[in-house]
Amino acid sequence: MRRKYQAALLALLGLGLAFLLAGQLPLVANWQSVVPPLTEAPLVGRPAYPVREVRGIWLTNIDSDVLFERQRLSRALLRLSQLHFNAVYPTVWNWGYTLYPSMTAEKIVGRSLTPEPGLQNRDMLAEVISQGHRLGLKVVPWFEFGFMAPASSELARRHPDWITHRRNGSQIVQQGEDKRVWLNPLQPQVQQFILDLIVEIVANYNIDGIQFDDHFGLPVELGYDSFTVQLYQQEHQGRRPPNNLRDPEWMRWRAEKITGFMKRIFQTIKARKPNCVVALSPNPQSSSYRHLLLDWHTWVQRGLVEELVLQVYRQNLQKFTVELDRPEVQAAQRHIPVSVGILLGLKRRPVPITQVKAQVQAVRNRKFAGVALFYYETLGNQDSNFQKLFPAENPI
């Protein structure tokens, strides 16, 4: 898309990506003291592993214009099919707007569709589904922004009581050059809005699944708004939340509330469309939980996630494989299909194809379900390389 959105893209790739692209991974001291202990229990009725390698790719509207014109999108999907990709994850919710015509958004935001000119008088999601299915691509819409919204968005302006904040009352979550706010994931009105968006897509589109990510968590410094404080007091004999934002019980309490909402999402999706796969594309567990109170290991163990696409955006191959070999990742592999998200770079800062190849091979060596690449625009002019990387025959 536009150059000014590059900073936003960096932020959306997950906490600490700016350091990762520079080859520096910030170390988290004593994270074991706040991350829940690893547990494992057998799941019933889990989906079968895919019979072919997952080869997915994200389609976003940040620093990318692939979604903004019908013919451009059509050519991109045909190209992906010819390169033997088999799954696409088109964004459907970000910047405080939907990227498909939405009666729910019309009611809550005041617009049924993002104001981006290239998406007007179209149903981008319907186009992706129609052509994607003809080409043999699975289509899994992606709720890219989750509970996050621009601070200046119409959503934030219309519903200031939906926004949570820090102990000092501040609300802004700075991401690159962009100022964000966070909708309170514990508040019933917020939950109903997000759930209505999800149901709208599940009920009205022939999708193969629906994907959430870390933005369905809550930044650990937030949650001191009056609604959350009062709820905490009701369940703790009148005591207020600890001043220490990383107090283990306070972290666990908030994370469990978010897990409870995820259970509601899962049950609602399955009641509407049992074959719709509920997918999640988080950062590694320690980062997801410590920074965003998203305990995806527990979600997997409770059967609330049917497909995991773990974002492992590392330049160093050793650091990359360390994340693949963590016990919670191996535990998830025993229950559900687990793919690995691999970074192709930014539009003007591509990752070397040798790095991509080495990471894909590391994933295959460990018998993961497949890979997903972030993101379409950074495929560049390397079709011959990706044809070799993804041959027509199944490598697993």
Secondary structure, 3 states (H helix, E strand, C coil): CCHHHHHHHHHHCCCCHHHHHCCCCCCCCCHHHCCCCCCCCCCCCCCCCCCCCEEEEEECCCCCCCCCCHHHHHHHHHHHHHCCCCEEEEECEECCEECCCCHHHHHHCCCCCCCCHHHCCCCHHHHHHHHHHHCCCEECCECCCCCEEECCCHHHHHCHHHECCCCCCCCCEEECCEEEEEECCCCHHHHHHHHHHHHHHHHHCCCCEEEEEHHHCCCCCCCCCHHHHHHHHHCCCCCCCCCCCCCHHHHHHHHHHHHHHHHHHHHHHHHHCCCCEEEEECCCHHHHHHHHCCCHHHHHHCCCCCEEEEECCCCCHHHHHHHHCCHHHHHHHCCCCEEEEEECEECCEECCHHHHHHHHHHHHHCCCCEEEEECHHHHCCCHHHHHHHCCCCCCC
